[in-house]
Amino acid sequence: MVLLGLTYAIIEEAFVTQSLFNPNYLGLRLLDYGYIDSLGISIWWTLLS
């Protein structure tokens, strides 16, 4: 059940709202803090979304 929840969350953020890989989503500047070079995303946005 946890795996399905994580899969849904990743799909929703990456494809539905398109905020996972968009650094300037809604002008929030998501990559300013907690940026991970190897993933190309911010860890805080990934964990809190």
MOTA-V509145 format. One record per residue. RES is the residue in one small letter. PSI is psi in whole degrees, -180 to 180 (999 if undefined). BURIAL is + if it has 16 or more other C-alpha atoms within 10 Angstrom, else -. D_FIRST is the distance of its C-alpha to the first C-alpha in whole Angstrom. Layout:
res	psi	burial	d_first
RES	PSI	BURIAL	D_FIRST
RES	PSI	BURIAL	D_FIRST
This chain:
res	psi	burial	d_first
m	-40	-	0
v	-41	-	4
l	-41	-	5
l	-39	-	5
g	-44	-	6
l	-40	-	9
t	-45	-	10
y	-43	-	11
a	-42	-	12
i	-43	-	14
i	-42	-	15
e	-48	-	16
e	-34	+	19
a	-38	-	20
f	-36	-	21
v	-58	-	21
t	-15	-	23
q	39	-	24
s	-10	+	24
l	-40	+	22
f	11	+	25
n	107	-	28
p	-19	+	30
n	41	-	32
y	120	-	29
l	25	-	31
g	20	-	33
l	-9	-	31
r	64	-	32
l	-20	+	29
l	7	+	30
d	-35	-	32
y	137	-	30
g	29	-	28
y	133	-	29
i	114	-	27
d	-45	-	30
s	-29	-	28
l	-25	-	25
g	20	-	27
i	167	+	25
s	129	+	25
i	-34	+	23
w	-42	-	23
w	-36	+	22
t	-43	+	19
l	-35	-	18
l	-5	-	19
s	999	-	18
